[in-house]
């Protein structure tokens, strides 16, 4: 009985640290265009997920305009638990580079840790272009 209470207490202690995934949104470029601008917001532990398809060798530029959030890029076959190919918290809010694989990529937008814990709201604008 004590063991079960301990497990419940530990689980409740760590629940706030678990991210809340928002609905996955798919990025589609309008015919004849090569980019998109996505506006959104996240609060606290929310993570916004965006998916798009691209081919190996395409060049991509990505910029996140915000004061409190970062983004990661996850290569095809690596989402949801794989290693990110770009981590904005370490590398900043700009990515430019040649994509390493063909398939579906995932962009995740998330809050800085202190702002997450305070439950703050972050508005953002994600600007991307692919050749």
C-alpha positions, -999 to +999 in steps of 0.1 A: +000+000+000+028+024+009+045+016-024+013+025-044+010+058-025+046+066-032+041+060-069+010+082-070+028+110-052+058+109-075+035+108-106+015+138-093+047+157-086+059+153-122+026+159-140+032+196-145+065+189-162+049+168-189+043+187-221+008+191-235+009+184-273-014+207-293-031+194-324-007+186-352-010+211-381+001+204-416+019+230-436+010+231-473+024+257-497+000+275-520+005+265-556+034+286-571+048+296-537+078+284-518+071+296-483+046+300-456+040+322-425+023+306-396+010+326-366+001+309-334+005+309-296+014+285-269+009+286-231+028+270-204+038+234-213+021+233-246+040+223-277+028+232-312+036+206-338+038+214-375+044+188-402+055+193-438+069+171-466+102+179-484+128+161-505+164+153-497+186+181-510+160+209-508+172+241-491+151+254-462+151+286-443+131+289-411+128+318-387+108+320-355+097+355-344+089+355-307+102+366-273+096+335-252+096+304-275+120+282-294+116+255-321+131+222-330+132+204-363+128+166-364+138+147-395+115+121-411+112+089-391+125+105-359+092+119-345+080+117-318+109+104-297+138+108-320+168+131-319+161+166-333+183+178-363+180+214-350+174+226-315+166+263-313+172+266-276+209+258-283+212+273-318+188+303-319+156+310-338+170+308-373+177+277-394+191+275-429+203+243-445+200+215-469+175+188-458+191+154-453+162+131-461+130+129-481+098+126-461+077+143-435+095+168-412+082+181-379+087+215-364+079+218-327+074+252-311+078+253-273+083+278-244+115+286-225+116+266-192+110+294-168+081+308-188+067+272-191+066+269-153+049+303-149+022+293-174+029+323-196+015+329-231+038+333-261+027+346-295+049+336-324+052+338-361+070+310-379+083+320-414+096+293-436+108+289-472+119+259-492+135+260-527 
